[in-house]
């Protein structure tokens, strides 16, 4: 992309960014990616900066950021607002830690129920089904 820095068609752009064309259009509708003006011949052209921006969005998504959070991060992409970016990342980290704690509690309860299912002898009622019928919340397990 040396001479014509803005030389990629939407298909070539999508391929270079590792996404499909509909993803590009979706990001444009969400305001994460600008839609370039149509040049002569009604073809929009994209450049390396656009590819970099889509890669940024995809990387942030892989870390669990929502599109709204990514929009906030994109406002900081010049790299001079590290404190603000760090604050957003710290908030996301706390969310992930909370989700992991919930998952670990759910894992423990399910492991107990599966064990109870395997160890029951002669009981008519399945411990897993009985627990679900009682409406027990696995997030509450071990807290009562």
Phi, psi and omega in degrees: 000046185282295187289296180266088185303331179254064189245001185269133170286169182299324178294315179293323178298311180301316180297315180297327181274350179078029179228178176260168184300322180296328176296317177301311181296321178297314178298324177294316179297326180279354179082012179277342183217131179286148176262115183292157176296154176281130177275184176304130183095007176061031178247127175281142179240140182240159181232186182298326178298324178293318178299315180299319180295316179295320177297321176302311181300313182296320178297317179295322177297320180297336177272001175096005179287140175283168179296324177295318178294323178295321177301319177296318178296322180298331177293342183253008191293352178287351174085002183263001182242052186298323180298318179293318179296319179297320179298316177298318180292322178297320177297315179297319179299317178298319177300315181295318179297320177296317179296320178297319178298317176299315180297321179293321176295317180296320178299316181297316180295314179297321179298318178296317181293320178296317178298317179297322178297318183286333185264354181292138180230113175077357178282143182279321187269134176284127181301324180294311181296318180298318179296318179292323179294329177285349178075029180292140180261117182300339180287341180269354184298135177079359180257349182269000000 
